[in-house]
Amino acid sequence: MNNNIKTRSGGQILVDQLITQGVDHVFCVPGESYLAVLDALHDVDIQVTVCRQEGGAAMMADAYGKLTGRPGICMVTRGPGASNAFAGIHIAMQDSTPLIVFVGQIETGMRERDAFQEVDYRAVFGTQTKWTTEIDDASRIPELISRAFHVATSGRPGPVVIALPEDMLVQLCAVADAPRVQAVESAPTQSQIDSLEKLLNEAKNPLAILGGSRWTEESVNAFARFAEKAQLPVAVQFRRQMLFPANHPCFAGDIGLGINPKLLKRFEQADAVLLVGGRMSEVPSQSYTALSIPVPKQKLVHVHPDSQELNRVYQAQLPINASPAEFTRSLEKLDVKPAANREALVSQAHSEYLAWSDPSTVNVPGKLQMPHIMQYLEANLAPDTIMTNGAGNYATWLHRFHRFTQFGTQLAPTSGSMGYGVPAAVAAKRLLPDTPVVCFAGDGCFMMHGQEFATAVQYGLNIIVLIFDNTMYGTIRMHQEKHYPGRVSATHLQNPDFAAYATAFGGHGERVESNEEFGPAFERAITSGKPAILHCLIDPQAITPSATIDQIRAAALK
């Protein structure tokens, strides 16, 4: 902490607080409303990634938060800029990601005159953040930035929005920096550990489910060791697959969209469920049907870092207020003597997962087929490859058939936000330039934030973007055929030449139309050393791994 009290501008004080808090990266779209902050960033050791749209900047900052556990920092200008950032803020809220968004603001003396790009940020963002505030006095910047980092990282992490009036940023004042913030931790009590030990030893058909945030590589490894010792089948929640290695003998699969029916049955018939870190919201709960509300029929142990989440929806038999990191440390104290049937239970659960995640068992129409692509990637990708995606049916193939084995290798929005994949890939490569990064994107999804491919080119980030083009908003078309069969409305897309798009920006681009073309094209994308797009033409009929559009329509018409 810098205890030297000297006169500084508000913009300089703010940047000095970021340094104190350990910030090493800022994602931004510049604006005249916070020029004083941009000027203060000029002379400090903080990397700045200049983005092409505020939504992309916010998503990059969210990806940073997911990868590091520290708040991602996003800076945008007022009004339209802040509005564009809203998608990333919503992702951080639903995904429990630490994020701080700084928004330029009109001068304080102009308030309530409908000034140029004036917005009441507390009113607009108040329900979609953990805290939204506006700093009127530069002398309070250290206090409020410190609080922002505490709010964003403690309990259930989430987004904070801070508005910065132009005149406040040029105020001169003398104030001390605040110390670095550490997230508040809580650990299980001994009585809770004793109760958990008894419950797990008595369980005949238990299931552990991992989700949420505030995990670390150490805590993931610790839980894997515990699961093997306790002979405990382990599932992960939607888009949290990096929380447990898929090659571990206890892994049972992921609980989300398109769940393995055998895993769903296992979940519903479990006599004890150990839910660690997650909230069991709509998608993993299968629209709130897998666990009865308010009292589940399964004995529920719910471990969560935010006491306000415990018993909010589900009344747990054993609620434990602890972060995954602290909880897994406590697991070493457990003397688990699993029932005799548990070894066979674990083996069966893992066998069912392996069969479900084998792409060679799936047949789809078309010259270029997703099962072939997944087989190629599984055979050729390094285990530390970071996989990113947004939203759409194309992501089903990644979630079901890619076997995540390392922590920190998945970046995807549990909120189901489109356009996330490319910004997340850019952020991952900015943070970890030597780590392979592959982005999955649908044709509709890519066009939401595809302009951030220009950011990848600007910074020389050799990400590989796989665009799966079926000329439609595929997920919506699927639901359309289920509920309004044959009445296609507002889901068709006419797409550009995405390979030409890549080369226009200065990247590497290729069009892929058959199974035989995919592998060589992927290798050329790697060896190009440039950001790359492979424009993969997918048969529109191949809408899911289990059914074509015609089959979905026929079933609905019956």
Helices and strands as residue ranges (DSSP letters): E 7-9, H 10-20, E 25-28, G 32-34, H 35-41, E 47-50, H 54-68, E 72-76, H 80-84, H 86-95, E 99-105, G 108-110, H 121-125, G 126-128, E 131-134, G 138-140, H 141-153, E 159-165, H 166-169, E 172-174, H 190-202, E 206-210, H 217-230, E 234-237, G 241-243, E 251-255, H 261-269, E 272-276, E 299-304, E 318-321, H 324-330, G 331-333, H 342-356, G 359-361, H 370-380, E 386-389, H 394-401, E 410-411, H 421-431, E 437-442, H 443-449, G 450-452, H 453-458, E 464-469, H 474-483, H 498-505, E 508-512, H 515-528, E 532-537, H 549-557
